[in-house]
Amino acid sequence: QTQNDYICEWLPHKEEFMRVLLELEAPPDPRNCISCGTDGLYRCTDCLHQP
């Protein structure tokens, strides 16, 4: 097979490929505070300014 053949074979799957790549870039769910476990991406607003 040529490179063109491989690309033609892959093209129908490009949307799924991009969806998976973008999912891997997103932070995991649930996004809980690493300190107290409540809702928050890294730390909730209560724990944000604490060591």
PyMOL Python script that loads the backbone (N, CA, C, O; Angstrom):
from pymol import cmd

cmd.read_pdbstr("""\
ATOM      1  N   GLN A   1       0.838  -1.193   0.000  1.00  0.00           N
ATOM      2  CA  GLN A   1       0.000   0.000   0.000  1.00  0.00           C
ATOM      3  C   GLN A   1       0.879   1.250   0.000  1.00  0.00           C
ATOM      4  O   GLN A   1       1.985   1.256   0.540  1.00  0.00           O
ATOM      5  N   THR A   2       0.364   2.289  -0.610  1.00  0.00           N
ATOM      6  CA  THR A   2       1.069   3.569  -0.615  1.00  0.00           C
ATOM      7  C   THR A   2       0.578   4.417   0.556  1.00  0.00           C
ATOM      8  O   THR A   2      -0.405   4.077   1.215  1.00  0.00           O
ATOM      9  N   GLN A   3       1.276   5.524   0.804  1.00  0.00           N
ATOM     10  CA  GLN A   3       0.834   6.439   1.862  1.00  0.00           C
ATOM     11  C   GLN A   3      -0.557   6.975   1.560  1.00  0.00           C
ATOM     12  O   GLN A   3      -1.363   7.166   2.470  1.00  0.00           O
ATOM     13  N   ASN A   4      -0.838   7.216   0.300  1.00  0.00           N
ATOM     14  CA  ASN A   4      -2.156   7.709  -0.093  1.00  0.00           C
ATOM     15  C   ASN A   4      -3.242   6.690   0.252  1.00  0.00           C
ATOM     16  O   ASN A   4      -4.331   7.070   0.685  1.00  0.00           O
ATOM     17  N   ASP A   5      -2.958   5.412   0.066  1.00  0.00           N
ATOM     18  CA  ASP A   5      -3.919   4.358   0.417  1.00  0.00           C
ATOM     19  C   ASP A   5      -4.216   4.357   1.916  1.00  0.00           C
ATOM     20  O   ASP A   5      -5.366   4.213   2.332  1.00  0.00           O
ATOM     21  N   TYR A   6      -3.159   4.519   2.722  1.00  0.00           N
ATOM     22  CA  TYR A   6      -3.348   4.549   4.171  1.00  0.00           C
ATOM     23  C   TYR A   6      -4.200   5.747   4.592  1.00  0.00           C
ATOM     24  O   TYR A   6      -5.074   5.618   5.448  1.00  0.00           O
ATOM     25  N   ILE A   7      -3.949   6.894   4.000  1.00  0.00           N
ATOM     26  CA  ILE A   7      -4.732   8.090   4.340  1.00  0.00           C
ATOM     27  C   ILE A   7      -6.183   7.916   3.911  1.00  0.00           C
ATOM     28  O   ILE A   7      -7.094   8.286   4.652  1.00  0.00           O
ATOM     29  N   CYS A   8      -6.409   7.366   2.744  1.00  0.00           N
ATOM     30  CA  CYS A   8      -7.783   7.132   2.278  1.00  0.00           C
ATOM     31  C   CYS A   8      -8.512   6.152   3.199  1.00  0.00           C
ATOM     32  O   CYS A   8      -9.719   6.278   3.410  1.00  0.00           O
ATOM     33  N   GLU A   9      -7.793   5.191   3.740  1.00  0.00           N
ATOM     34  CA  GLU A   9      -8.384   4.234   4.672  1.00  0.00           C
ATOM     35  C   GLU A   9      -8.709   4.896   6.011  1.00  0.00           C
ATOM     36  O   GLU A   9      -9.691   4.534   6.659  1.00  0.00           O
ATOM     37  N   TRP A  10      -7.894   5.861   6.425  1.00  0.00           N
ATOM     38  CA  TRP A  10      -8.052   6.540   7.713  1.00  0.00           C
ATOM     39  C   TRP A  10      -9.119   7.632   7.683  1.00  0.00           C
ATOM     40  O   TRP A  10      -9.780   7.862   8.695  1.00  0.00           O
ATOM     41  N   LEU A  11      -9.300   8.299   6.567  1.00  0.00           N
ATOM     42  CA  LEU A  11     -10.199   9.453   6.478  1.00  0.00           C
ATOM     43  C   LEU A  11     -11.602   9.210   7.025  1.00  0.00           C
ATOM     44  O   LEU A  11     -12.121  10.099   7.699  1.00  0.00           O
ATOM     45  N   PRO A  12     -12.242   8.089   6.789  1.00  0.00           N
ATOM     46  CA  PRO A  12     -13.579   7.884   7.363  1.00  0.00           C
ATOM     47  C   PRO A  12     -13.589   7.856   8.899  1.00  0.00           C
ATOM     48  O   PRO A  12     -14.647   8.009   9.510  1.00  0.00           O
ATOM     49  N   HIS A  13     -12.428   7.662   9.519  1.00  0.00           N
ATOM     50  CA  HIS A  13     -12.335   7.556  10.977  1.00  0.00           C
ATOM     51  C   HIS A  13     -11.812   8.830  11.630  1.00  0.00           C
ATOM     52  O   HIS A  13     -11.612   8.855  12.845  1.00  0.00           O
ATOM     53  N   LYS A  14     -11.588   9.879  10.859  1.00  0.00           N
ATOM     54  CA  LYS A  14     -10.933  11.080  11.396  1.00  0.00           C
ATOM     55  C   LYS A  14     -11.748  11.762  12.491  1.00  0.00           C
ATOM     56  O   LYS A  14     -11.163  12.276  13.445  1.00  0.00           O
ATOM     57  N   GLU A  15     -13.072  11.783  12.390  1.00  0.00           N
ATOM     58  CA  GLU A  15     -13.900  12.437  13.412  1.00  0.00           C
ATOM     59  C   GLU A  15     -13.766  11.722  14.757  1.00  0.00           C
ATOM     60  O   GLU A  15     -13.623  12.372  15.792  1.00  0.00           O
ATOM     61  N   GLU A  16     -13.811  10.406  14.745  1.00  0.00           N
ATOM     62  CA  GLU A  16     -13.652   9.627  15.978  1.00  0.00           C
ATOM     63  C   GLU A  16     -12.253   9.825  16.557  1.00  0.00           C
ATOM     64  O   GLU A  16     -12.098   9.961  17.771  1.00  0.00           O
ATOM     65  N   PHE A  17     -11.256   9.841  15.716  1.00  0.00           N
ATOM     66  CA  PHE A  17      -9.875  10.056  16.137  1.00  0.00           C
ATOM     67  C   PHE A  17      -9.727  11.403  16.838  1.00  0.00           C
ATOM     68  O   PHE A  17      -9.112  11.485  17.902  1.00  0.00           O
ATOM     69  N   MET A  18     -10.284  12.453  16.251  1.00  0.00           N
ATOM     70  CA  MET A  18     -10.197  13.788  16.841  1.00  0.00           C
ATOM     71  C   MET A  18     -10.979  13.863  18.154  1.00  0.00           C
ATOM     72  O   MET A  18     -10.538  14.520  19.097  1.00  0.00           O
ATOM     73  N   ARG A  19     -12.129  13.199  18.223  1.00  0.00           N
ATOM     74  CA  ARG A  19     -12.926  13.195  19.449  1.00  0.00           C
ATOM     75  C   ARG A  19     -12.134  12.572  20.596  1.00  0.00           C
ATOM     76  O   ARG A  19     -12.118  13.104  21.706  1.00  0.00           O
ATOM     77  N   VAL A  20     -11.486  11.456  20.330  1.00  0.00           N
ATOM     78  CA  VAL A  20     -10.703  10.776  21.359  1.00  0.00           C
ATOM     79  C   VAL A  20      -9.515  11.636  21.788  1.00  0.00           C
ATOM     80  O   VAL A  20      -9.228  11.739  22.981  1.00  0.00           O
ATOM     81  N   LEU A  21      -8.823  12.253  20.831  1.00  0.00           N
ATOM     82  CA  LEU A  21      -7.693  13.122  21.178  1.00  0.00           C
ATOM     83  C   LEU A  21      -8.130  14.281  22.067  1.00  0.00           C
ATOM     84  O   LEU A  21      -7.457  14.604  23.046  1.00  0.00           O
ATOM     85  N   LEU A  22      -9.245  14.900  21.733  1.00  0.00           N
ATOM     86  CA  LEU A  22      -9.726  16.023  22.531  1.00  0.00           C
ATOM     87  C   LEU A  22     -10.200  15.577  23.909  1.00  0.00           C
ATOM     88  O   LEU A  22     -10.027  16.308  24.885  1.00  0.00           O
ATOM     89  N   GLU A  23     -10.790  14.401  24.004  1.00  0.00           N
ATOM     90  CA  GLU A  23     -11.198  13.862  25.308  1.00  0.00           C
ATOM     91  C   GLU A  23      -9.992  13.658  26.209  1.00  0.00           C
ATOM     92  O   GLU A  23     -10.059  13.910  27.412  1.00  0.00           O
ATOM     93  N   LEU A  24      -8.891  13.202  25.629  1.00  0.00           N
ATOM     94  CA  LEU A  24      -7.682  12.960  26.417  1.00  0.00           C
ATOM     95  C   LEU A  24      -7.046  14.253  26.911  1.00  0.00           C
ATOM     96  O   LEU A  24      -6.303  14.238  27.893  1.00  0.00           O
ATOM     97  N   GLU A  25      -7.323  15.369  26.248  1.00  0.00           N
ATOM     98  CA  GLU A  25      -6.783  16.663  26.655  1.00  0.00           C
ATOM     99  C   GLU A  25      -7.580  17.284  27.802  1.00  0.00           C
ATOM    100  O   GLU A  25      -7.063  18.145  28.516  1.00  0.00           O
ATOM    101  N   ALA A  26      -8.810  16.866  27.984  1.00  0.00           N
ATOM    102  CA  ALA A  26      -9.684  17.452  29.010  1.00  0.00           C
ATOM    103  C   ALA A  26      -9.324  16.902  30.388  1.00  0.00           C
ATOM    104  O   ALA A  26      -8.861  15.767  30.500  1.00  0.00           O
ATOM    105  N   PRO A  27      -9.534  17.694  31.430  1.00  0.00           N
ATOM    106  CA  PRO A  27      -9.319  17.180  32.790  1.00  0.00           C
ATOM    107  C   PRO A  27     -10.305  16.051  33.090  1.00  0.00           C
ATOM    108  O   PRO A  27     -11.403  16.032  32.534  1.00  0.00           O
ATOM    109  N   PRO A  28      -9.934  15.122  33.951  1.00  0.00           N
ATOM    110  CA  PRO A  28     -10.817  13.989  34.252  1.00  0.00           C
ATOM    111  C   PRO A  28     -12.045  14.418  35.045  1.00  0.00           C
ATOM    112  O   PRO A  28     -12.020  15.419  35.761  1.00  0.00           O
ATOM    113  N   ASP A  29     -13.119  13.644  34.906  1.00  0.00           N
ATOM    114  CA  ASP A  29     -14.314  13.833  35.721  1.00  0.00           C
ATOM    115  C   ASP A  29     -14.277  12.811  36.843  1.00  0.00           C
ATOM    116  O   ASP A  29     -13.792  11.709  36.585  1.00  0.00           O
ATOM    117  N   PRO A  30     -14.721  13.052  38.011  1.00  0.00           N
ATOM    118  CA  PRO A  30     -15.174  14.349  38.505  1.00  0.00           C
ATOM    119  C   PRO A  30     -13.977  15.244  38.814  1.00  0.00           C
ATOM    120  O   PRO A  30     -12.880  14.759  39.091  1.00  0.00           O
ATOM    121  N   ARG A  31     -14.199  16.526  38.763  1.00  0.00           N
ATOM    122  CA  ARG A  31     -13.139  17.501  39.033  1.00  0.00           C
ATOM    123  C   ARG A  31     -13.243  17.932  40.489  1.00  0.00           C
ATOM    124  O   ARG A  31     -13.885  18.936  40.799  1.00  0.00           O
ATOM    125  N   ASN A  32     -12.629  17.194  41.361  1.00  0.00           N
ATOM    126  CA  ASN A  32     -12.731  17.456  42.797  1.00  0.00           C
ATOM    127  C   ASN A  32     -11.476  18.141  43.320  1.00  0.00           C
ATOM    128  O   ASN A  32     -10.384  17.977  42.777  1.00  0.00           O
ATOM    129  N   CYS A  33     -11.659  18.908  44.384  1.00  0.00           N
ATOM    130  CA  CYS A  33     -10.557  19.571  45.078  1.00  0.00           C
ATOM    131  C   CYS A  33      -9.579  18.510  45.584  1.00  0.00           C
ATOM    132  O   CYS A  33      -9.993  17.509  46.171  1.00  0.00           O
ATOM    133  N   ILE A  34      -8.280  18.730  45.356  1.00  0.00           N
ATOM    134  CA  ILE A  34      -7.293  17.750  45.816  1.00  0.00           C
ATOM    135  C   ILE A  34      -7.098  17.789  47.322  1.00  0.00           C
ATOM    136  O   ILE A  34      -6.535  16.858  47.898  1.00  0.00           O
ATOM    137  N   SER A  35      -7.559  18.861  47.968  1.00  0.00           N
ATOM    138  CA  SER A  35      -7.382  18.983  49.419  1.00  0.00           C
ATOM    139  C   SER A  35      -8.554  18.421  50.210  1.00  0.00           C
ATOM    140  O   SER A  35      -8.362  17.616  51.121  1.00  0.00           O
ATOM    141  N   CYS A  36      -9.788  18.847  49.861  1.00  0.00           N
ATOM    142  CA  CYS A  36     -10.938  18.460  50.689  1.00  0.00           C
ATOM    143  C   CYS A  36     -11.943  17.562  49.966  1.00  0.00           C
ATOM    144  O   CYS A  36     -12.839  17.010  50.604  1.00  0.00           O
ATOM    145  N   GLY A  37     -11.810  17.407  48.639  1.00  0.00           N
ATOM    146  CA  GLY A  37     -12.691  16.508  47.901  1.00  0.00           C
ATOM    147  C   GLY A  37     -13.972  17.124  47.381  1.00  0.00           C
ATOM    148  O   GLY A  37     -14.743  16.432  46.716  1.00  0.00           O
ATOM    149  N   THR A  38     -14.242  18.420  47.658  1.00  0.00           N
ATOM    150  CA  THR A  38     -15.449  19.050  47.128  1.00  0.00           C
ATOM    151  C   THR A  38     -15.216  19.466  45.678  1.00  0.00           C
ATOM    152  O   THR A  38     -14.107  19.336  45.159  1.00  0.00           O
ATOM    153  N   ASP A  39     -16.262  19.964  45.031  1.00  0.00           N
ATOM    154  CA  ASP A  39     -16.190  20.342  43.628  1.00  0.00           C
ATOM    155  C   ASP A  39     -15.135  21.423  43.401  1.00  0.00           C
ATOM    156  O   ASP A  39     -15.130  22.441  44.091  1.00  0.00           O
ATOM    157  N   GLY A  40     -14.262  21.207  42.454  1.00  0.00           N
ATOM    158  CA  GLY A  40     -13.229  22.175  42.100  1.00  0.00           C
ATOM    159  C   GLY A  40     -12.193  21.509  41.217  1.00  0.00           C
ATOM    160  O   GLY A  40     -11.860  20.345  41.441  1.00  0.00           O
ATOM    161  N   LEU A  41     -11.673  22.213  40.219  1.00  0.00           N
ATOM    162  CA  LEU A  41     -10.739  21.622  39.260  1.00  0.00           C
ATOM    163  C   LEU A  41      -9.461  21.151  39.951  1.00  0.00           C
ATOM    164  O   LEU A  41      -9.072  19.993  39.802  1.00  0.00           O
ATOM    165  N   TYR A  42      -8.817  22.016  40.690  1.00  0.00           N
ATOM    166  CA  TYR A  42      -7.628  21.637  41.456  1.00  0.00           C
ATOM    167  C   TYR A  42      -7.888  21.809  42.947  1.00  0.00           C
ATOM    168  O   TYR A  42      -7.625  20.914  43.751  1.00  0.00           O
ATOM    169  N   ARG A  43      -8.409  22.973  43.293  1.00  0.00           N
ATOM    170  CA  ARG A  43      -8.797  23.254  44.673  1.00  0.00           C
ATOM    171  C   ARG A  43     -10.084  24.055  44.640  1.00  0.00           C
ATOM    172  O   ARG A  43     -10.287  24.889  43.758  1.00  0.00           O
ATOM    173  N   CYS A  44     -10.940  23.799  45.595  1.00  0.00           N
ATOM    174  CA  CYS A  44     -12.179  24.569  45.674  1.00  0.00           C
ATOM    175  C   CYS A  44     -11.852  25.984  46.144  1.00  0.00           C
ATOM    176  O   CYS A  44     -10.724  26.245  46.562  1.00  0.00           O
ATOM    177  N   THR A  45     -12.804  26.888  46.083  1.00  0.00           N
ATOM    178  CA  THR A  45     -12.543  28.278  46.471  1.00  0.00           C
ATOM    179  C   THR A  45     -12.196  28.398  47.949  1.00  0.00           C
ATOM    180  O   THR A  45     -11.511  29.347  48.331  1.00  0.00           O
ATOM    181  N   ASP A  46     -12.643  27.472  48.794  1.00  0.00           N
ATOM    182  CA  ASP A  46     -12.293  27.508  50.220  1.00  0.00           C
ATOM    183  C   ASP A  46     -10.830  27.115  50.456  1.00  0.00           C
ATOM    184  O   ASP A  46     -10.175  27.681  51.332  1.00  0.00           O
ATOM    185  N   CYS A  47     -10.322  26.172  49.699  1.00  0.00           N
ATOM    186  CA  CYS A  47      -8.960  25.670  49.908  1.00  0.00           C
ATOM    187  C   CYS A  47      -7.920  26.379  49.032  1.00  0.00           C
ATOM    188  O   CYS A  47      -6.724  26.136  49.192  1.00  0.00           O
ATOM    189  N   LEU A  48      -8.343  27.235  48.125  1.00  0.00           N
ATOM    190  CA  LEU A  48      -7.459  27.817  47.120  1.00  0.00           C
ATOM    191  C   LEU A  48      -6.248  28.520  47.715  1.00  0.00           C
ATOM    192  O   LEU A  48      -5.143  28.361  47.197  1.00  0.00           O
ATOM    193  N   HIS A  49      -6.414  29.282  48.773  1.00  0.00           N
ATOM    194  CA  HIS A  49      -5.310  30.071  49.317  1.00  0.00           C
ATOM    195  C   HIS A  49      -4.678  29.437  50.549  1.00  0.00           C
ATOM    196  O   HIS A  49      -4.005  30.117  51.323  1.00  0.00           O
ATOM    197  N   GLN A  50      -4.891  28.154  50.731  1.00  0.00           N
ATOM    198  CA  GLN A  50      -4.280  27.444  51.856  1.00  0.00           C
ATOM    199  C   GLN A  50      -3.116  26.607  51.339  1.00  0.00           C
ATOM    200  O   GLN A  50      -3.115  26.203  50.176  1.00  0.00           O
ATOM    201  N   PRO A  51      -2.129  26.343  52.184  1.00  0.00           N
ATOM    202  CA  PRO A  51      -0.976  25.525  51.747  1.00  0.00           C
ATOM    203  C   PRO A  51      -1.348  24.082  51.486  1.00  0.00           C
ATOM    204  O   PRO A  51      -0.490  23.281  51.116  1.00  0.00           O
TER     205      PRO A  51
END
""", "prot")
cmd.dss("prot")
cmd.show_as("cartoon", "prot")
cmd.util.cbc("prot")
cmd.orient("prot")
